[in-house]
Every structure is written in C-alpha cells, then in structure tokens.
Amino acid sequence: MYAYFDGDSIGDSIELLLLNGKIQEAKELSSKLNDAIYQLKMEMKLMPNIEIILFGGMIC
C-alpha cells in the first residue's frame, strides 16, 4: 500500500505574497507549512509498517 500527498499551488501562493510585498505573510505561511510537514512526518513514523521514502521533497 502506498500513499501520496501533494500541496497544490503552495509555491504559487508564497510567490504571490512576495510579489505583493507581503513578506511577513509569506514567512508565516512558510513556517506554518514547515511545522505541519514536520508534525505529519513524526506522526507517520510512529505508525507500524510505514516506510517514508520521500517527504517534503527530500529523500528519507
């Protein structure tokens, strides 16, 4: 069994914030996304019979 997750248009959302001069909002969105990805990865590592191969664009 395999699972695949993808956050569509996340890069576009950050780019749009930056282009509109909303630097702080872009930083906050990026930070929230990083925190959520980390939490999801930690939760998945606790599950039996799960092997994470690629997460957040990085090979595990």
Secondary structure by P-SEA (a helix, b strand, c coil): cbbbbbbcaaaaaaaaaaaacaaaaaaaaaaaaaaaaaaaaaaaaacccccccccccccc
